[in-house]
Amino acid sequence: MEIILREDVEKVGTRGSIVKVADGYARNFLFPKRLAVPATEANKKIVEQEREAYLRREAKAKSEAEDLARMLASVSVTIRQRVGENNQLFGSVTAKDIAEALETQKFHIDRRKILLEEPIRTVGEHKVDLRLHRDVTAQITVIVEPET
């Protein structure tokens, strides 16, 4: 059966593409979840309009993310934590802590967009990546200081 994908479907295709799939897969999975529609002329026009609107929204979101990345390029965040011996933190600095510190500087960044492989456990200067958009990342400096 020929269908038009309304969303990206892994191992099938990307949004707006016309693909052939098994009838049962289309009827039982793709159509009920509104991931695809049958490939008729009317549906092709509708999906094309949706795709153009999606591309406009995506371009706007990407340009906003790039602007935010430029502003964040020079930002550094200072976080004070209690420390023990050898400048080891009692706790750790997590993405939530960094998001809260950015909030105080009037940057509203969701904590899930802060890419920390593991929490920061040492005092000093650390580079942290932010994924602002699928194609846009920024890097900020997080300075962890001992609490006095």
ABEGO torsion letter per residue (X at the ends): XBBBBABBBBGAEBBGBBBBBBAAAAAAAAAAAGABBBBBAAAAAAAAAAAAAAAAAAAAAAAAAAAAAAAAAABBBBBBBBBBBGGBBABBBBAAAAAAAAAAAGBBBBAAABBBABBBABBEBBBBBBBABAABBBBBBBBBBBBX
